[in-house]
Each structure stands twice: as C-alpha cells, then as structure tokens.
Amino acid sequence: MSRFKWLKRFAATATALALCVMPVLGESAKAESDKPIVLKTMGSLLFGGTVTQKDNGETFHGDHGYAQFYIPLRSRTYPIILWHGIGQSGRSFESTPDGREGYQAILPRRDWSIYIIDQPRRGRAGRTESKMPEGNIPTTTRESGVWNAFRMGRWTPPDNAKLFKGVQLPHDGYTIDQFMRQQTCDTGELPLTDEYRHFIGNTMKSLLEETGPAILLTHSYAGQFGWETGILAPELVKAIVAYEPGQHVFPEGDNAEEVFTTNPDVAKNLALQIVTDAEFDNLTKMPILLIYGDNIRNEPSEVFNEEVWRVSLANAKQFVDAVNRRGGDATLICLPDMGIYGNTHAAFADTNNLEIADIMERWLKQKGLDGRKNPHKGPQKPALDVSIPLDEIPISPND
C-alpha cells in the first residue's frame, strides 16, 4: 500500500474513532427534550416535476417532490435535507414509532434548518401518470420483508417473527403497529435505470436551487439518488450523510468488484452503478459520511433483506476507498466497531437516536459545516413561466 493510501485510510479511521469517543452531547434525553424549539418560520413546498401538454388542451403536473421545512430563529448557515428510503416517506424522520422525538424535532432544537422530503411518486408527492409494475422487492411487497430490511430480527413466514438481542427499537404492540403503518407505497414506477436516477437527481437539484447550499442526508434506497445529486450539483451539496445506502456508484475503469451473491434480485438491485471519471470526481468535492448499524451478516443468506445489507456494506467499503483514492474525503462508520450495539437499519429513529445525531453533528463540526455566520432564512421562490395555457384578459363570472 502506498504511503498516500495508508495516510488516507488512517485519517478516515481516526475520524470515525474521534466521532465516537468524544463525550455524548445529548447525554440526558429528558434535559434535551425539555428545551423549547424556537422557529422563525415553517412551511412546505413542491419542487421539480414535469408538465405534460395534452392534445385536448389539458395539462398534467406531476412527478415532483414535496418538502416540509422548519427554520429555527437562530439557524445555522447550512440546512439539512432529509431523504427517506424505499417504502418510506418523510414520516421516517418525524416522531419515532415508539413516540419519541425524531430528527424533525432534534435537529431544529439544535438550530439546524431542515427540509424533510417525500420523493416523486411517494407520499405527498404521489401525483404521476406512471403505471406501477408488479413488485418483486420484499421490502415493498411483504411486511416480513420490512421487518428483515430494518433488521429488527428475522421473519420468514409461516414462522413467527424473531427479534435480535438488544435491538434499539422497542417491540411493544404500539411501536410495532406504528412501524408497520408508516410504510408507504409507490404511486408509480421507480425503474433501476441511469435515466431515472438522473431525473431524480435533477429534481433534488431544483430544491437545492431554492434552499441554496445544503447538507444532504439520505437513507437506504435514496443513497443512490444522493450520489447522483452530488454529481449533478457539487456546488450546492456541502456534504452527504448516508445512513446505510443501498447502492453505490463507481468510476468507469475502477477495480471495484461485484460482491458475489446467489440471490439474483440482490445482484440486480445492488449492482455497481458506473459513471464517468469526471462525474465521480464531483463526489470528491464534498465530505461524505456513511453510517451502518448492527446485526449485518458476515456470511451469505437466502433471506433477501439479510443478503442486501451484507452486500451493501461490502460495496460501501469499496466506495469509500474509491473516493479517497481520488483525493476525496469519505468516512465509513460501522456502529458496532465503535461499541454502539443494537441499531437497526434506521439508526436515526432508534432509542439512542440522540447519540446517533451527536455523531453526525461532531462530524459536521469537524468539516466546518456547523457555523452560524450567515443564518439560513428559508427557501427562495424561483421565477417560473406560467405552465398552463392562460389568457391574461380578465373575464366576469357571466362571460
């Protein structure tokens, strides 16, 4: 290993260790939750999307995203955009399934402006003319698949669901009911194509043009869209924090290898996504943090969503190496390696989510992204052309 590569790897490891050995900022959950959240404003908007002109004179506005935003009175400079994963919506970042505060409250209380989105064809951004194909991903077609994907334990019907020991999410009736009910169906197709990733990346770029430079926080399936957004708008993405990204991108000609799996659906959904060298180099222009939780298998599994995270983590290690080899700044944290155990696929909603938020905050501070010099003021409306055939001459109701 060259001295440069060794130094890069040492620096990344040292960064990860530093993030976890420093004192926990939110040591008392009650003390933190007792502090008021003081907002300057809050609201929502729809961003991006398409307009179709019909032959009969009608129009159809669809395939846009939705964002709800919270701007603290004493906001930091850079807002954080929170992007849900597959089968989810912005609900992921609101109250946790067991009723505690999620990042929706935790981050604004710490003076971070946030934008919680529903991506196109999901939740409150469901308007589309796209038709849904028959699904075959267990995460979206079976609740047992959701249980396995979030690594609560293992559920292979007709056997009963099993829990992992020490899992950081309560398993009482209320919590499980809330967790299962927060699953959100797609309203249109989400194809695994470069063209669709490009479309979603440009949609997020539309939001960034309203927010200004921001920190992008992605979860799971949205990881691939976060990479695409960083490629398309490196000047607007100040950092990417990716919680267990499912897919990873690599430059053409890189020595990354497909992780062997006997599951064809895993191989298809987690195939390496290849871009040009110039596109990939845009990801070296911003710091990147990847965070993985507990109970990820070391050996292959016949269970789809167990195999997914084994392959994803192996690809994450290759991705971080690829970014750092090209002069970038990528860090991978596996929470059990730092003595933090029991976290599910959604660490930001687990019982220790204050500690998980602390890790991200310390990293942002290390990267100089937690300042307040120019407080974020909220979204700025873009100038848009009228998107329907509109006559400017006023009429009366009786015309």
N, C-alpha and C positions, 0 to 999 in steps of 0.2 A: 504494500500500500504506500502511495506517495506521501511525502510529508504534508502536502496541501490537503489531501483527502483525510489523513489522520487528524489534522487540526480541525477540519470542518466537522468530522464525526465527534471529536472530543467536545467541541463547542456546543453542538446540539445536545449531547448527553448532559453536559454541565448545566445548560439552560433548563432542561427538564428537571434535573435534580433540584436546582435552585427554586423552581416554581413550587416544589412540594415540601421543601424542608423549612421554608420561611414560616413564621407564625401565621396561623389562620386568622384572616381579618374578621370573619363573621363568627367568632367563637361562640357567641351566645345568640341563638336564633331568635329568642324572645326579645332580647335587647334590640336587635336589628329591626324586627317587625314592628316594634313599638314606635320607631321613628316615623314621622309623617312623610308622605310622598307629596312634594310641593311641585306642581306643574305650572308652566307658563301657558301651555295650551295642549290640546289633544284633538284628534280627528281621524279622518280616513280619506283615502283616495283610490282611484283606479288608474292603473298605469299600463302603457304599451297597448298592445292589441291590434286587431285588424278591422277594416271596414270593407264590406262587400257591397257593391252596387248591383242591384237586381235588374233584370230586363223589364220588370213591371214598374220600375221607379222606386221600389222599396230599397232600404238599406239594412244591413245586419252588422252590428258592432259586437265583436266577441274576441275570445282568446286573449283577454287582458289579464293582468294581475290585480290583486286587491291588497292594500296596506292600511293598517291602523297604526297611528303614531302617537307617542307620548313624549312631550318636550319638557324636561324639568326647568324650573325657574333659573337655576344656576347650572345650566347644561355644560357638559364638556364639548370640546370642539367637534369631534367626530362621532356621528351617530352609529349605532349598530343595527344592521338589518338582519332579522331572524327569519330563516328559511326552513320550513318543515320538510319532513321526509315523505316516503311513499305511504299512501293510505292514510295520511295525516293532513292537518290544516294548521292554521295559526294557533288553534286551541292547544297545540303541544307546548306552547310557551306561556300559556295563561296559568290558571290555578292547576296544581298537580292533581293527579287522580285521587289522592287521599286528602285533598282540600288545603294543602299548604300553598304558600306563595311560590309562583314560578318566576321565570326571568321577566315576565311582564311587569312585576312589581319590584323584584330585587334590583334590576338594573336602573330604572328611573330613581329609586330611592338612593342609589349611589351616583346620581347625577349623569347617567348615560341617557341620551335621547335614543329611543328605539323605534323601529318600524317592523311590525310583525306582519308577514305577508301570507296570503293564500295564492299559490302559483296558478297560472292559467289551467282551466279545466278541473278545478278543485274548489270546494267550499264556496266562499262568496265571490269567487272568480269563475263560476261554473258555466257561464254563457258561451256556447260554442255550437257550431254546426257539424263538428267532427262526430263520427259514429264510434261507439265503443266496440272493439273486437272482443271475442271471447277470451277471458283472462285465464292465465295458467300459472301466475305467480302466487304461491300460497299466502304471501303477506297481505294480498288484497282479496283473496277468494275464500279464505278459511280463518276462523278465529284461532284455531290451533296454530296456524301459521304465524299469526300476530304474536301469540304467546312465545313461540320459539324465536321469532325475529327479535323481540325485545329482551330475550334471554332472561325471562322470569324463571325459566326452568325448561322442562321438556313436556310436550303434549303431542302424543301420537295416537289419536283415536283408533279403535274404541277404548284404549286405555285411558285412565284418568290423567289429568294434568299433574305434573310434578313440579316442585319448587327447588331452585338452587339454594343451598345452605347460605344463610347470611345475605340474601338478596336485599338490595337497598330500596325496596318498594314494598309497603305493607300489602298483605294479601287477605285483608278482611273483605266482607261482602260488598261494602260501599265502594272501596277502592277498585276492586276488580270490575264492578259494574260500571263505574265511571271510565275506567281504562278502556273497556271494550266499546263503550258508546262513543268514545272520541274518534274512533276510526271513521274515515271519510272517503267516500267512493269517488272515483274519477267520473267526470261527465263526458269525456271524450278520450280519444286515443292518445297515449304517450309513447310514440314509437322510439325504438332504440337506434336512432339514426343521427349522423353528424348534422343533418339539416335541422332536425328538431332541437337538438342541443343548441345550435346556433340561433335558432328562433327564440328559445327561452333566454339565452344569454343576452340577446339584444333587447328582450322585454325588460330584464333586470337593468340593463343599461339605461332604459327610459326612466326607471325610478331613480337611478343614481344621478341622472341629469336634473332631477327635481330636488334631491337631497343634497347634492354636492358630494365631495369625497366622503366615503363611509367605510366602516369595518363590516365585512360580510361574514355572518355566522350561518353555517349550513349544517343540516342534519341528514345523515344517511343517504338516500337516493338523490337528494339535492346537491350532494358533493360534486357530482359531475357538472352540474349547472353552475356551481361556484367557480370551478376551474375555467369553464367557458367564459364566464363573466370577467374573470381576471385577465383572460387572454384578449377579450374584446375591448376592455376599458381599464387598462392598468393605471391610467392617470386618475381614475375615480375610486379604485379599490385600494384602500390604505393597508388592509391586512385581510387574511382569510383565516377564520377559526372553523375547522371542520370536525364536528362530532361524528365519528365513525362513518366516514364517507364510503359509500358502497363501491363506486367506480373511481378509477384513477387514469390520468392522462400521461402520455409519454411522448417524447420527441421521436420522429422517424429515425431509424438507424440506431436507436438506443439498445443497450444489451439487456433490457428488461425481458423476463421470461414469463409466459403464461403459467400460472400455478396449476399443476395437474389436479384434475378432479374427474371423478367418474359420473358426476351429475351433469347432464347436458344443459339443463336450464341454468344452473350456476355458471357453467362455462360461457353460455350465451350472454347472460345478464351482466357478468363481471369481466367480460373480455376487455383487454387493454385498449384504451382509446388513443389512437395515434394522431398527432398533429405535426405540423412542420416545425423545424428547429426554431424559426423566428417566432412562431406562435407560442411555443413552450417557453421561450426565453422571457416572454412577458410575465410569466409566473415567478421569475427571479427578481422582479422589480418590487415585490411586496413581501413582508414576512408572512409565513404560513405556520399554523399550529394545528396538528391533528391529535385528537384525544379519543382513546379507546378504553372501554370499561372492562369488566371482569367476565369470567366464565366463557372465554373463547377457546374452542378446542384446538389442540395441537395436532390431532390425528383426523383423517378424513371421516366424514359422517354421511350416512344415507339420508339424513334429515336435511331438507333444503336449506332452512334458515340457520342451521348449525354450520353447514358447509360454507354458506355465504360469508360468515364472519371470519372463518379460518382463512379463506381465500382473500378476503378484503384486507385483513391485517398484513398478510404476506405482500400483497400489492402495495400497501401503504409504505412499507419499509423500502421497497424499490423506488417508489415515487419520491420519498424524502431524499434518498441517495441521489436520484437523478437531478432534483432541484439544486442540491448542494454542490454536486459535481460541476454544475454550470454557473457557480458563483452566487446562487440564491441563498435564502435563509429559511429553511424548513425544519421544524421540530416535531417529533413524534413522541407523545406521552401515552404509555400503557399504565393505567392507574394502579394495577396490582404491583407493578415493578417499583412503585413509589410507596407501597404499603397501604394503599387505599383499595379496599376489597368490597365486593358485592354489587358494584354498579352495573346497571342494566345497559341496554342499547341507548337509553335516553338519560344520561347521567345528570343533565340539567333539570330533570324532574324527580330525581331520586331523593331519599331522605337527607342526604348530605349535599344537596344542591347549593347551599351557601358556600361550602368548601370548594365545590366544583367551580362556582363563579369566581371565588378568590384566585384559583389557579389561572383562569383566563385573564383576570384583572392584573395580576402580577406580571404576566407575560406582556400585556398591552403597555404596562408601565415601563418594562424593560425596553420596549421598542419605541418609547417616546410618544405613544398614541393616546395617553390619558389626560392630556392638557386641557386647559380651560381658556386659553388666550383669546380665542375667537369663538364664543359660545354658539352652538348650533341653534338656529332660530326656527327651524321647521322647513317644510317643503316650499319650493318656489314654483308657482304655476308656469307651465310652458305656454308659448304662443302657438296656437293650433289653428289651422284652417277649418272652416265650417265643413262638417263631414256628411251633411245631408243636402239634397237639392233644395235650397232655401231661397225664396223670393224675398227681397228686402222691403218690398212695398207693403205697408200695414193694411190689414183688412178689418172690417167690423164683423161682429157675430152673424149679421143678417146677409152678408155678401154671398 
